[in-house]
Amino acid sequence: MRMTAVIDPAGTLELDLGGEKTTAPYPSVMDARRSVMSTAIDLAAETSTATELHIEDPSGSRTILVQTDGAVIEQDADSDPTESGPAQSSEAVEPAASPVTPEQPTVPAATVEAAPVAAPVPAPVEASVATEATTAETVASSAVVSAVVPVETVEPLPTRRTAMPSFVDRPDADAPAQVGFRGLLNQFGLKLSASPTELEQRRDEKTVSQHWAGPRTLTVLNPKGGAGKTPTVICLSAVFARLGGSGVLAWDNNNSLGSLGWRTFDAGHEATVIDLLEQTDYFMTAGARAGDLASYVHHQPSDQYDVLRSDDRSGAKKRHEVTGDEVHRLYSVAAKYYRLILMDSGNTERGDNWEAMIGHSDHVVIPVKSVDDAAEGASRVLSALRAGNEHAQSLADRAVVIVLGCTPSHGPAKLNELAESFRPFVKSVVTVPYDPSLIEGRIRFSSMLPQTRRAWLRAAAQIAEGL
């Protein structure tokens, strides 16, 4: 049997069922979808024949096969629908019965479910031989039941002092699918469970969205210019701010004219780290207000984080080089007003500002573009950390390396080959595919390809696990 359903944006349904056409209005597209799906399931059950359902609505067109047991199969133009398994049965599958070995006699259900067998009462001496035989059989039967049926622990009955269960707290794994084909079918009234891929994404989102007791600082390191430090700071800041809320600062700690300010949006002013340095004493007072920081940092409206730009003066004006003591002053302000600080290290690993930054770091992230010189820079900075004090060595051991595809020709094979070179020496390695939106211009997280956004989420989750 074939059904064709056409639903317009107003919710009007035109249904063609074996040549018989009907039209019916519904309050919404969703109500019309549910009606169509319910009709297809009922028709398949009544006729004992699978129903082929073709639906066209504002979200697109699709063809699915509704089987007699309520299972739903996505139709593919190049495959035989009978060869595809159901996306998800509408009812749970009963587990198969456990096999019984010859040494374990089968106990009838009635015997297992009966009340516990009382211990046999010894027969009087005067009892007949028949009575003794009956008693022996009872003892043997009791032994069989005891051997096969495990003793169940009886839980105490709830009392008024027992905490009541939550009626709204449900594990994420129990939530129906929201994305992909399963999520699409759930819009028609089904309640299909989430796929393993969606469950993994939910776990990463939960990991990234957590807050910690006290501020945390991530430092993005690679002494090679153009290795991907700035895009890494921007993308990780966006992921943590979007999922965990505001309170995320991207700080350009670069004395060599950093590019973080160029690749993000300004907030209607030109303030840099130099302007904030003049006000650090005020912001550490009790009367300072968080809203006053808006004049010194640049908020990113769509990605929800703030940017502290490096000194970008050029020409006749001499650029101010931030000292180690000034980094400590700026960090005191940043840690007071932000829960997460991501620092772009610049390209000089011997400056006082670099050493002060490492001292405040809780975690380091090392970006590597898919070229050999960027990989060499990452290798050298890891070696420098391992040659440092105990804190620096710990940062190297727990580092996360992010391998970035820098050209369309560098596919998964190239990225994975480079990733394997670093994997034995760091906590974890994540690959991010090539995305043209990361190559030049201002970076907005929503403009990236879906697979790129997913890769950055995975990288952020790996980092958050170490915080």
C-alpha positions as CSV (number, residue, x, y, z in Angstrom):
1,M,0.0,0.0,0.0
2,R,1.3,3.5,-0.9
3,M,0.4,6.7,0.8
4,T,1.4,10.2,-0.3
5,A,1.0,13.2,2.0
6,V,1.6,16.8,1.2
7,I,1.5,19.3,4.0
8,D,1.6,23.1,3.4
9,P,3.1,25.6,5.9
10,A,-0.4,26.3,7.3
11,G,-0.9,22.7,8.3
12,T,-3.3,21.7,5.6
13,L,-2.9,18.0,4.7
14,E,-3.6,16.5,1.2
15,L,-3.6,12.7,1.5
16,D,-3.6,10.3,-1.4
17,L,-4.3,6.8,-0.2
18,G,-4.4,4.3,-3.1
19,G,-6.0,6.9,-5.4
20,E,-8.5,8.2,-2.9
21,K,-7.6,11.8,-2.1
22,T,-8.7,13.8,1.0
23,T,-7.9,17.2,2.3
24,A,-8.0,18.2,6.0
25,P,-6.8,21.2,7.9
26,Y,-4.7,20.9,11.1
27,P,-3.5,23.5,13.7
28,S,0.1,23.0,12.7
29,V,2.5,21.1,10.5
30,M,3.5,19.0,13.5
31,D,-0.2,17.9,14.1
32,A,-0.5,17.0,10.4
33,R,2.7,14.9,10.5
34,R,1.5,13.0,13.6
35,S,-1.9,12.3,12.0
36,V,-0.2,10.9,8.8
37,M,2.2,8.7,10.8
38,S,-0.7,7.3,13.0
39,T,-2.7,6.5,9.9
40,A,0.2,4.7,8.2
41,I,0.9,2.6,11.3
42,D,-2.8,1.7,11.7
43,L,-3.1,0.8,8.0
44,A,-0.1,-1.4,8.0
45,A,-1.4,-3.3,11.1
46,E,-4.9,-3.7,9.7
47,T,-3.9,-4.9,6.2
48,S,-0.9,-6.9,7.4
49,T,1.0,-5.2,4.6
50,A,3.9,-2.7,4.8
51,T,2.8,0.8,3.9
52,E,5.1,3.0,1.8
53,L,4.7,6.6,3.0
54,H,5.9,9.6,0.9
55,I,5.8,13.0,2.8
56,E,6.3,16.4,1.4
57,D,6.2,19.3,3.9
58,P,8.1,22.6,4.5
59,S,11.1,20.7,5.8
60,G,11.6,18.7,2.6
61,S,10.4,15.4,1.1
62,R,11.2,11.9,2.3
63,T,10.0,8.3,1.8
64,I,9.7,5.8,4.6
65,L,8.4,2.3,5.0
66,V,6.1,1.5,7.9
67,Q,6.0,-2.2,8.6
68,T,3.2,-4.2,10.1
69,D,4.8,-4.3,13.5
70,G,5.2,-0.5,13.6
71,A,8.9,-0.5,12.7
72,V,10.0,2.4,10.5
73,I,12.6,2.1,7.7
74,E,14.1,5.0,5.8
75,Q,13.8,4.3,2.0
76,D,16.9,4.8,-0.1
77,A,16.5,5.1,-3.8
78,D,19.6,2.9,-4.5
79,S,18.8,0.1,-2.1
80,D,16.1,-2.5,-1.6
81,P,14.0,-1.5,1.5
82,T,13.7,-5.2,2.5
83,E,17.4,-5.3,3.0
84,S,17.5,-2.4,5.5
85,G,17.0,-2.9,9.2
86,P,14.4,-0.9,11.1
87,A,15.5,2.5,12.4
88,Q,13.9,1.6,15.8
89,S,11.1,-0.7,16.7
90,S,8.1,1.0,18.3
91,E,8.3,-1.7,21.1
92,A,11.2,-3.0,23.1
93,V,12.5,-6.4,22.0
94,E,12.1,-9.2,24.5
95,P,15.4,-10.7,25.6
96,A,16.0,-14.3,24.6
97,A,15.6,-16.9,27.3
98,S,18.8,-18.2,28.8
99,P,19.6,-21.7,27.7
100,V,19.4,-24.4,30.4
101,T,22.3,-26.8,30.7
102,P,21.6,-30.6,31.1
103,E,23.0,-30.4,34.7
104,Q,20.4,-27.8,35.6
105,P,16.9,-29.2,35.6
106,T,14.2,-26.8,34.5
107,V,12.0,-25.5,37.2
108,P,8.3,-24.8,36.3
109,A,7.4,-21.2,36.5
110,A,4.7,-22.0,39.0
111,T,7.3,-23.5,41.3
112,V,9.6,-20.5,41.1
113,E,6.9,-18.0,41.7
114,A,5.4,-19.9,44.7
115,A,6.0,-18.8,48.2
116,P,9.3,-20.1,49.8
117,V,9.1,-23.8,50.7
118,A,9.0,-24.3,54.5
119,A,11.5,-26.5,56.1
120,P,10.1,-30.1,56.3
121,V,8.8,-31.2,59.7
122,P,10.4,-34.5,60.8
123,A,7.8,-37.3,60.8
124,P,6.9,-39.1,64.0
125,V,8.6,-42.5,64.6
126,E,5.2,-44.1,64.2
127,A,4.7,-42.6,60.7
128,S,4.2,-44.9,57.8
129,V,6.8,-45.7,55.2
130,A,4.6,-43.8,52.6
131,T,4.8,-40.7,54.7
132,E,8.6,-40.9,55.0
133,A,8.8,-41.2,51.2
134,T,6.6,-38.2,50.7
135,T,8.8,-36.2,53.1
136,A,12.0,-37.3,51.2
137,E,10.4,-36.1,47.9
138,T,9.6,-32.7,49.5
139,V,13.2,-32.3,50.7
140,A,14.5,-33.1,47.2
141,S,12.1,-30.7,45.6
142,S,13.2,-27.9,48.0
143,A,16.9,-28.6,47.2
144,V,16.2,-28.2,43.5
145,V,14.4,-24.9,44.0
146,S,17.2,-23.6,46.2
147,A,19.8,-24.5,43.6
148,V,18.1,-22.9,40.7
149,V,16.3,-19.8,42.1
150,P,18.7,-17.2,43.6
151,V,17.8,-15.7,46.9
152,E,16.5,-12.2,46.3
153,T,17.3,-9.3,48.6
154,V,14.1,-7.8,49.9
155,E,14.3,-4.0,49.8
156,P,12.7,-2.1,52.7
157,L,9.4,-0.6,51.9
158,P,9.5,3.3,51.5
159,T,8.3,5.2,54.6
160,R,7.3,8.8,55.1
161,R,11.0,9.6,55.9
162,T,12.3,8.1,52.7
163,A,13.3,10.7,50.1
164,M,10.8,10.7,47.2
165,P,12.1,10.2,43.7
166,S,12.4,13.1,41.3
167,F,9.7,13.4,38.7
168,V,11.7,15.6,36.3
169,D,15.3,14.4,36.6
170,R,16.0,12.1,33.8
171,P,19.4,10.9,32.4
172,D,20.4,12.4,29.1
173,A,20.6,8.9,27.6
174,D,16.8,8.6,28.1
175,A,15.9,11.7,26.1
176,P,14.6,10.9,22.6
177,A,16.7,11.6,19.6
178,Q,16.7,15.3,18.5
179,V,19.0,15.3,15.5
180,G,19.5,13.2,12.3
181,F,17.0,10.8,10.8
182,R,15.8,9.6,14.2
183,G,15.2,13.1,15.4
184,L,13.2,13.8,12.2
185,L,11.0,10.8,12.7
186,N,10.4,11.9,16.3
187,Q,8.8,15.1,14.9
188,F,6.1,12.8,13.5
189,G,5.2,11.6,17.0
190,L,7.6,8.7,17.5
191,K,9.9,8.4,20.5
192,L,13.1,6.9,19.0
193,S,16.1,6.8,21.2
194,A,19.2,8.8,20.4
195,S,22.0,7.2,18.3
196,P,25.5,6.5,19.7
197,T,26.8,9.5,17.8
198,E,24.2,11.8,19.3
199,L,24.8,10.4,22.8
200,E,28.6,11.0,22.4
201,Q,27.9,14.6,21.5
202,R,25.6,15.1,24.5
203,R,28.4,13.8,26.7
204,D,30.9,16.3,25.3
205,E,28.4,19.1,25.6
206,K,27.8,18.2,29.3
207,T,31.6,18.1,29.9
208,V,32.2,21.5,28.3
209,S,29.2,23.2,30.0
210,Q,30.4,22.5,33.6
211,H,31.7,25.2,35.9
212,W,34.6,24.9,38.3
213,A,35.3,26.1,41.8
214,G,37.5,29.1,40.9
215,P,38.8,30.4,37.6
216,R,40.8,28.3,35.1
217,T,43.4,29.4,32.6
218,L,44.2,27.8,29.3
219,T,47.3,28.8,27.4
220,V,47.6,28.2,23.6
221,L,51.3,27.7,22.8
222,N,53.3,27.4,19.6
223,P,56.4,29.6,18.9
224,K,55.9,29.3,15.2
225,G,53.9,32.1,13.7
226,G,50.9,31.1,11.6
227,A,50.6,27.8,13.5
228,G,46.9,28.3,14.3
229,K,47.1,29.8,17.8
230,T,44.6,32.7,17.1
231,P,41.9,30.5,15.5
232,T,42.3,28.0,18.3
233,V,41.8,30.6,21.0
234,I,38.7,32.0,19.2
235,C,37.1,28.7,18.5
236,L,37.6,27.3,22.0
237,S,36.4,30.5,23.6
238,A,33.2,30.3,21.5
239,V,32.6,26.7,22.5
240,F,33.1,27.2,26.2
241,A,31.1,30.5,26.2
242,R,28.2,29.1,24.1
243,L,27.7,26.0,26.2
244,G,28.9,27.2,29.7
245,G,27.5,30.7,29.6
246,S,29.4,34.0,29.8
247,G,32.5,34.7,31.8
248,V,35.0,33.7,29.2
249,L,38.0,36.0,28.2
250,A,40.2,35.6,25.2
251,W,43.5,37.4,26.1
252,D,46.1,38.3,23.4
253,N,49.4,38.1,25.4
254,N,51.5,38.9,22.4
255,N,54.2,41.6,22.4
256,S,54.7,41.2,18.6
257,L,51.5,42.7,17.3
258,G,49.0,39.9,17.9
259,S,46.2,39.2,15.5
260,L,43.4,38.3,17.9
261,G,41.9,41.8,17.6
262,W,41.9,41.7,13.8
263,R,40.1,38.3,13.6
264,T,37.3,39.2,16.1
265,F,34.8,42.0,16.3
266,D,35.3,45.3,18.1
267,A,32.9,46.7,20.6
268,G,32.7,50.2,19.3
269,H,36.0,51.3,20.9
270,E,39.8,50.7,20.4
271,A,40.9,49.8,23.9
272,T,43.8,47.4,24.3
273,V,45.7,45.8,27.2
274,I,47.5,49.1,27.7
275,D,44.3,50.9,28.6
276,L,43.3,48.2,31.1
277,L,46.8,48.3,32.7
278,E,46.0,51.9,33.7
279,Q,42.9,50.8,35.6
280,T,44.0,47.6,37.3
281,D,44.1,49.2,40.7
282,Y,40.5,50.4,40.4
283,F,39.2,47.1,39.2
284,M,40.6,45.4,42.3
285,T,38.7,47.7,44.7
286,A,35.4,46.7,46.3
287,G,33.5,49.4,44.5
288,A,34.6,48.3,41.0
289,R,31.7,47.0,38.8
290,A,31.9,44.2,36.2
291,G,30.0,46.3,33.7
292,D,32.8,48.9,33.7
293,L,35.0,46.3,31.9
294,A,33.0,46.8,28.7
295,S,35.1,49.8,28.0
296,Y,38.3,47.8,27.9
297,V,37.3,44.4,26.4
298,H,35.5,43.6,23.2
299,H,32.4,41.5,23.6
300,Q,31.5,39.0,20.8
301,P,27.7,39.1,20.6
302,S,27.0,35.9,18.8
303,D,29.7,33.8,20.5
304,Q,29.3,35.3,24.0
305,Y,33.0,35.8,25.0
306,D,35.2,38.9,25.5
307,V,38.5,39.8,23.9
308,L,41.4,41.6,25.5
309,R,43.5,42.9,22.7
310,S,47.2,43.3,22.6
311,D,48.8,46.7,21.9
312,D,48.4,47.3,18.2
313,R,50.1,50.6,17.8
314,S,52.4,51.0,14.8
315,G,54.3,53.7,12.9
316,A,55.7,56.5,15.0
317,K,54.2,55.3,18.2
318,K,56.4,52.8,20.1
319,R,54.6,49.6,21.0
320,H,54.5,48.8,24.7
321,E,55.9,45.4,25.7
322,V,54.0,43.9,28.6
323,T,56.3,42.8,31.4
324,G,55.9,39.8,33.7
325,D,54.7,42.0,36.6
326,E,52.1,43.6,34.3
327,V,50.9,40.1,33.4
328,H,50.4,39.4,37.1
329,R,48.4,42.6,37.5
330,L,46.2,41.9,34.5
331,Y,45.7,38.3,35.6
332,S,44.4,39.4,39.0
333,V,41.7,41.5,37.3
334,A,40.9,38.7,34.7
335,A,40.6,36.0,37.4
336,K,38.3,38.3,39.5
337,Y,35.8,38.9,36.7
338,Y,36.0,35.7,34.5
339,R,35.6,32.0,35.2
340,L,37.7,30.9,32.2
341,I,40.7,32.7,30.6
342,L,42.2,31.6,27.3
343,M,45.6,33.2,26.5
344,D,47.2,33.5,23.1
345,S,50.9,33.2,23.9
346,G,52.5,35.0,20.9
347,N,55.7,33.7,19.3
348,T,58.3,34.6,21.9
349,E,58.9,31.9,24.6
350,R,61.8,33.8,26.3
351,G,60.0,37.0,27.4
352,D,58.9,37.8,30.9
353,N,55.3,37.9,29.8
354,W,55.6,34.4,28.5
355,E,57.1,33.0,31.7
356,A,54.4,34.8,33.9
357,M,51.7,33.4,31.7
358,I,53.0,29.8,32.1
359,G,53.0,30.3,35.9
360,H,49.2,31.1,35.8
361,S,48.3,28.3,33.4
362,D,46.2,25.3,34.4
363,H,46.3,23.7,31.0
364,V,48.1,24.1,27.7
365,V,46.8,23.6,24.2
366,I,49.2,23.2,21.3
367,P,47.8,23.9,17.8
368,V,49.6,22.4,14.9
369,K,48.7,23.2,11.3
370,S,49.2,20.3,8.9
371,V,52.7,21.4,7.8
372,D,56.1,20.3,9.0
373,D,57.4,23.7,10.4
374,A,54.3,24.1,12.6
375,A,54.8,20.5,13.9
376,E,58.4,21.3,14.7
377,G,57.4,24.4,16.6
378,A,55.0,22.3,18.7
379,S,57.7,19.7,19.4
380,R,60.1,22.4,20.6
381,V,57.6,24.0,22.9
382,L,56.8,20.7,24.5
383,S,60.5,20.1,25.0
384,A,60.9,23.5,26.6
385,L,58.1,22.8,29.0
386,R,59.6,19.4,30.0
387,A,62.9,21.1,30.7
388,G,61.2,23.6,33.0
389,N,60.1,23.3,36.6
390,E,57.6,20.8,38.0
391,H,54.6,22.9,37.1
392,A,55.8,23.2,33.5
393,Q,56.5,19.5,33.2
394,S,53.0,18.8,34.4
395,L,51.5,21.1,31.8
396,A,53.5,19.2,29.1
397,D,52.2,15.8,30.3
398,R,48.6,17.0,30.3
399,A,48.7,19.0,27.1
400,V,46.1,18.7,24.3
401,V,47.4,18.9,20.7
402,I,45.0,20.1,18.0
403,V,45.9,19.3,14.4
404,L,44.4,21.8,12.0
405,G,43.9,21.1,8.3
406,C,45.3,24.1,6.4
407,T,44.5,23.2,2.8
408,P,41.7,21.2,1.1
409,S,44.2,18.6,0.0
410,H,45.1,17.7,3.6
411,G,42.4,15.2,4.4
412,P,41.9,12.8,7.3
413,A,44.8,10.6,6.3
414,K,47.3,13.5,6.5
415,L,45.8,14.9,9.8
416,N,45.8,11.4,11.4
417,E,49.4,10.7,10.4
418,L,50.5,13.9,12.1
419,A,48.3,13.3,15.1
420,E,49.9,9.8,15.7
421,S,53.3,11.5,15.9
422,F,52.2,13.5,19.0
423,R,49.9,11.0,20.6
424,P,52.5,9.1,22.7
425,F,53.8,12.4,24.3
426,V,50.6,14.3,25.4
427,K,47.2,13.6,27.0
428,S,45.2,13.6,23.8
429,V,45.2,14.8,20.2
430,V,42.2,16.1,18.3
431,T,42.0,16.7,14.5
432,V,40.0,19.6,13.0
433,P,39.3,19.4,9.2
434,Y,40.0,22.2,6.8
435,D,37.4,24.9,6.9
436,P,37.7,28.1,4.6
437,S,36.1,30.2,7.3
438,L,39.2,29.7,9.5
439,I,41.7,30.8,7.0
440,E,41.3,34.6,6.9
441,G,39.0,37.3,8.0
442,R,36.9,37.6,11.2
443,I,35.9,34.2,12.7
444,R,32.3,33.5,13.8
445,F,31.6,30.0,15.1
446,S,28.2,29.7,13.4
447,S,29.8,30.2,10.0
448,M,31.9,27.0,10.2
449,L,30.9,23.7,8.7
450,P,29.1,21.3,11.0
451,Q,32.0,18.8,11.1
452,T,34.3,21.6,12.0
453,R,32.1,22.7,14.9
454,R,31.8,19.1,16.1
455,A,35.6,18.8,16.1
456,W,36.1,21.9,18.2
457,L,33.5,20.6,20.6
458,R,35.4,17.4,20.9
459,A,38.7,19.3,21.5
460,A,37.0,21.5,24.2
461,A,35.7,18.3,26.0
462,Q,39.2,16.8,26.0
463,I,40.5,20.0,27.6
464,A,37.7,20.3,30.1
465,E,38.4,16.8,31.4
466,G,41.8,18.0,32.5
467,L,40.4,21.1,34.4
